[in-house]
Amino acid sequence: MDITRINHVAIVVHDLDAAIRTYQDQLGLTVSKRLVMPEQEVEIAFLPAGESAIELISPITETSGVAKYLAKRGEGLHHICLEVPDVNASLEELAARDVQLIHEEPIRAAEGMGFFVHPKAAHGVLIEFLEPFSS
């Protein structure tokens, strides 16, 4: 499988504005992109860190999957995103290996098309595979 880099590490937070201030004021990172994804019921912010980024995720409804995750586990690591050149090929390869996947087809992510590997298949870590949109 051709994994090109860690695209981002995602952290789930209660208050996106407060988290952004923490990462800016304490770590010196800057927001490069902030957007609401209504289909996933979240607001996110990307803060570049070298060749990768930190993605802060906050639910915008109390019923979203991220809100349930936050209520159950609290703030902290949500997922690690691995960048691939061909998300469909990666999905097919993992499915052929009988890896437990959350999606059977790629879904639209903030910066490309992706899918998630179930945490049970990766020692408790949710892993996203992402093929970024062309610039």
C-alpha angles and dihedrals in degrees: 000000000000108000108172101187147321101282096191147334112230123215122191116220138179096223117032095192092052092047092049090052090051094051092044099043099037103031101026094235122146130214112249097177136011125181146154117239104198093183089062094033093234142113116217140188128196121212113187117228110183110301091344136048144222113237116204114202127193127176118241094197132042092231101054122113090248091052090052090047090050093048092050101040106017127222119334144076112003104171147333117235120213118197119225132178094227117031093184093054091047092050092049092048094051092045089052088054089053092243110167105250130189093209130044091196132029117271130207112267128185094269105020145327120314151148137211133241112218114253089236088066094051107043094270098316122119107223125197123200112205136188103195121225112256112264 
